[in-house]
């Protein structure tokens, strides 16, 4: 079943009307609490409305203009026809992983290859998890992503039907990466709203890779919300690669909570897209937590990429590292707004935040705003931002060693991006992304 959004009305009213028509039918819920969250979320969305440039957090990104298009909401369970040959170009050589393929936000078991999982580990669709593991889902679903104050999260919470789910029980180590391959496929302009939930319990270790690709040139908008929980002494690495093509826009929200002595690392590499907004929020709700947030944007044409981060230190004795880099060519635009928040009484916090940008063309733009908000006095927190062009002295040095000017500039760009790419902790995935980035740089010079 699909629902065409009424383009004769205000965008906010279109979604509210679609919810009223479908609630209790395709928009039911696997539990009473999730159904109640839907109703609460649509009420908050009605109050908040589509974000506009009048809001400080959306000052440089006109998402309302992108949403005001004649999209279709695919609310039925009928998947488009996608086969192994379609996804083959997006598989990563040499990455031995538990693979789950989602087509238009729904798990396609015929294309997935999960393989044998350690005892107790669950990798499935969110809808299936709601039926088979309701205790885990209800304990964590909707707990970390704020739908009361964030309109796009509220919209996702109201309309969510499926998405990715991973559960790693206490003390379990998942040796192989868990690979969620997201495919968009349709001849129609779609508005998709997948929801992901990753739970890594006490002492457990896992690595999760998400890669987004498209088999269509239709205009699409994907409003994703992903929630992650890392228990005491747990460790979760979460990587996102965005490559859906020039006609795909999205708001991608990642919200995580950590407990004592845990480590959470997340990274987003944005390679293609029309308008992309990435929100990453981490709450270190435990002592001796380590949090790492990284991002890399490779801008071309008129891409617009907006990265917003919030690192919440609400307990003492924690550290966080944050590094976002942009390489912008043509008329591409990037936005970075990162906030480190240290709550009252959260002493002995060591927080680092940095945003660096290379602007390759006079028409490219960067808006950057690193922030610190600190209510404790025994902390070491720093933030900074740099914007510039390729270091000509570095190019001259390489040329003096017999390297051509073109190759020297490519090497300088690679060196700039390597500080972020080196944090991708899966060799095959890092090599795959690095090669794509290198190919892009070869077109810049």
N, C-alpha and C positions, 0 to 999 in steps of 0.2 A: 504494500500500500504506500502511496505517495500523497503528499499534501502540497499543493502549490500555494505559495504565500501570495496573498492579495496585494498586488502592487499599487492598488488605488488608495490604500490606507497608509498611515504612518508606520514605519518599520516596527516600532514597539507594539503597536496594536495588531500587526500581522501575526506576531508570535503569540500574543495573548489569545487571539481568536483561534489559532491553530491548536493551542493547548486546550481550550475549552471544548473544541470539537473532538479531540482525540483522547482526552483524559478519561480513564476508566475503560478504554478500548485498547488501542495499541500502546498507549501510555498508562499502563497499570503499575505494576511493581512486584518485586519478588517478596516483599514483606510490607506490613502495615506502616513501619517506620519509614521505609524508603518512599512509599506512596505519600506519606505525610510530608516528607521533605520536598517532594515535587510541588505540593500545594503551597508550602511555605516559600519555596524558591520563586514560583511564578508571582507571588505577591510582592516579594522583594524586587523582582525584576520590573514589575509594574511601577513600583515607587522610584527605582533608580533610572530606568530607561536606558537606551543605547548610549554608550559613552560618547562625548563630544569633545571638541578642542577647548571648550570652556572649562573643563576639568584639568587641574594641574597635572595629574598623572597621565593625561592623554593630550597634552598641549601640542605635541609635534606629530601626532598620528591621527589622521582623520578616518577612523574605523567606521564611523557612521555612513560615510559615502560608499564604502565597499559593501556594507551590509544592505544598503538600499538598492538591491538588485532583484530581479525576478527569479529567486532561487526556488528549488523544490526540496521539501523535507522528505527524505526516504524513511518512512516510519514502519514499513512492512519488513518481513523477514526474507523476501525474495532477493537473493544476491545476483549481481550481474554475472555474465559468463566470463570467467577468467580461468585460464589453464596454466599448466607448468611452463609452457613456452613463454607466456606473458611475464611471469615473474623471474624467469631465468636471468635476464640482464641485471637484476637487482640483488641476486644472491652474491655473497661475498666468498670468494675462493679461499680455501684453507681455514675458514672460520668454522670449526666444529662446534655447533651450537644446538640447543633445543629451540627449534624454529616454529613459530606460530605466525600464520599469515592472516591478516585482517583485511577484508575487502569492504570499503566504505564503512569502516568502523565495526564490522562484524567478523568474528572468527570463521574462517573457512577451513574446516578440518581436512578436506580433500587435498588442500595445498600445504598443510602443516606437516611438520615432521618433528614431533616433540621428542621421540626416542624414550629411553629408559631414564627416569628421574630417581634421585635418591629417595629413600623411604620417607613418606610424609610430605614431600614437596608437591605442590599443586601448581600447574601452569595450564590455564584454560581461558575461556571467555568469562567476562564478569557476570553475564547472565547465568551461565552454568554454575559459577561459584556461588551465586545467590541461592540457587536451588540446593546445591550439594554441601556447601560450607557456610550456612547462614550465620553461624556464630561469629566467624572471622569477619565476614562482610559487614555485619551490623556493628561490630566493635570498632571498625576503622572507617567505613564508608561515610563520607561527609563530615569527617572530624577535623580535617587539616586544611581543606580548601574553603575559603570564606565566601559563602553564597549570600550572606546577609548584607555585605558592603560592596561586593564586586558583581556588577551586572552580568558580565559574561559567564562567570561561574554559576550565578543564579540561573541563567538561561540553560546552561548545560545540565544543571541538576534537575530542572523541570522536564527536559526532553530526553535525557539519557536513556538508551536502551541496551547498549552492549559496549564492550571494550575489552581491554586486556587485564588479566589477573595473574598474579604470581604470589605464592605463599611459601615461605621457607621456615619450617619449624625450628624451635630452639636447638642450638648446637649443631646444626646441619650445614655442611659446606657443599655448595653446588659448584662443581669443578668447571663445567662448561658454561659459557655464556647463555643467557636466555635471550633469544632474538625475536623481537616482535617486528614483523615486516608489514607496514601499512601501505595498502594499495588503494588509490582512488580510481574508479572506473565507471564512466557514465557518459552518455551523449547529452544529458541534461545538465544544467547548472544546478549544483547541489549545495545544500547547507547541511554539513555533517556535525554530529556532536558526540564523539566517542568519550568514554570515561574509563580510566585505568586505575587500578589499585594494586600496589606492591607492598607486601608485608614481610619483613625480615625480622624474625623474633630474636630473643636473647642469644648471643653467641653465634648466630648464624652468619653466613657469608654468601653473597651472590653478586653477579654482574649482569646488568640488563642493558640491552641495546635496542633502541627504536630507530627504524629507518623509514622515512616517508617518501613515497614515489607515486607517480600518476601515469595512467594509461589513457589519459584524455586531455584534450586542449580546451574543454569546456571550462567556464569559470566556476570555481568551487571555493567554498569557505568552510574551513574546519575549525570548530570551536572545541578544543580538547581540554579536559581537566584530568590531571594525573595526581594521585595522592600516594605518598610513601611513608611507611613507618619503619624505623630502625630501632630495635630493642637494645637492652643493655649489652655492651660488648659486641654488638652486631656491626656488620660492615656491608654497605651497599654502594656499588658504583653504578651510575645510571647515565647512559649516553644517548643523545638524540641527534640524528642526522636529517636535516630538512632539505629535500630535493624533489619537490612536487611540480616544478616547472613554472613558467612565467605567468600563467593564468590562475595560479592557486594562491589564495590568501588564507590566513589563519590567525587565531589567537590560541596560544598554547600555554597552559598554566600548569606548573609543577609546584606542588606543596608537600613539604616533608616535615616530619617531626622525629627528633632523636632523643634517646634516653642515655643514661650514664655510660661513659666510656665507649660510645659508639662512633663510627666513622661513616659519613655520608658524602659522596662526591657526585656532582652532576655537571654535565657539559652539553652545550648545544652548539652544533656546527650548522650554520645556515648557508646553503649553497645556491639555491634558487627559490623564487617565489615572487609574488606581486607585492602584497603588503603583509608583513608578518609581525606579530607582537608576541614576545615570549615573556612570561611572568615566572619567576623562580623565587619561592619563599621557603626559607628553612628556619625552623624553630628548634634551637638547641635546648630542649627541656630536660636537661640532665647535666651533671657535672662531668668534666674531663671529656667533653665531646670535641671531635674534629670535623669541621665542615669545609668543603671545597666546592666553589662555584666557578666554572670556566665557560667561556663562550668565544666563538670565532665567526665572523661574518665576512663572506667573500662577495662583495657587492658588484653588480654589473647592470648595464642598461638603466632602467628607472626603478629598480628594486627599492623597497622601503622596509627596513628592519629595525624594530624597536625592542630593546632588551631592558626589562625592568626587574630588579632583584631586591629582595629584602632579607637580610640576615638578622634574625632575632636571637640575641643572647639573653635568656631569661634566668639562667643559672650561672654560678661562678665557675672559674677555672676551666674555661673553654678557649679554643682558638678557631679562627676561620680564615680562609684564603680565598680571594676573589680576583680573577683576572679575565677581562674581556678585551678582545682585539678585533679591529675592523680593517679590512683592506677594501677601499671604495674606488670604483672606476666609473666612467661615463657619468650618468646623472643619478647614480644611486645615493640613497640617504640612509644614515644610521642614527639611532637614538640610543643613548645609554643613561639610565637613571638607577643608580644603586644606592641602597641605604643599609648601613650597619646600625642596628639599634641595640643598645646595652641598657637593660632594665636596672632600676634602683636595687642596689645590693648585689648585683652581679659583678663581683670584684675579680681581679686577675684574669681579665679577658685580653687575648692577643688577637687582634683583627686587622687584616690587611686587605685593601681594596685598590685596584688599579684598572684604568681603562686607557688603552693606547690605540691610535688610529693613524693609518697611512692613507692620505688622500692623493689618488693618482691623476685626477682630472679636476680642472677648475670648477666644473659643474657639479661635482660630488659634494655632499654636505654631511657634517656630523654635529649632533647636539648631545652634549655630555654633561651629566650632573651627578657626580659622586657625593654621597652625603654620610655624615656621622651624626647620630643622636645618642648622647651618652649621659647616663644618670648615675655613674659610679666614678670613683676617683683613683682607683688602683687598676688602671688599664693601660695597654699599649695598642693604640688604634691609629691607623694611618690610611689616607686615601689620596688619590691623585689621578690626573688625566694628562695625556700628551696628544698632540695632533701635529702632523707634519708630512713631509714627503720622503722619498727614498734618500738615504744618506749618500750624498755625492762623493764624499771622501771614501766611504766604503766601496762604492763602485769604482772609483779611481784605483784604490788599492788592489782590487781583484783584477782590473784590467792590466795593472803593472805586472801581474803574475801570468799574463798571457791569456786571460779569459776575455772573450768578446764582450762588448758592452751589453748586448741583449742577454747573454747568459749571466753576466754579473748582476744585472737587475733582477732576473728571476731568482738567483741565489739569495739576494738580499731580501726579497719578499718571502722566500721559503724560511729563511732564518727568523724573520719577524714572526711568522705564524707558528714556528716550531715550538715555541714556549708553551703554547696552548695545546697543540696536537700531541706533544709528548706526554700529556696527561691522560690520553686515551689508553687505558690499561689493558687492552686486548690487541695483541700484535697484528693479527690479520685485519682487524677492523681499522686500526691506526694506519696500516700500510694502504688500505683501500681508500680511505679518506684523504690521506696525504697525496696519493697519486692524482686524485681528482682535483685537489687544490693546486697541485703543481701544473696540471694541464690548463687550469684556468689562468694561472699566472703567465703562462706562455702566450696567452692572447692579449695580455695587458701591455706588453712591450714590443 
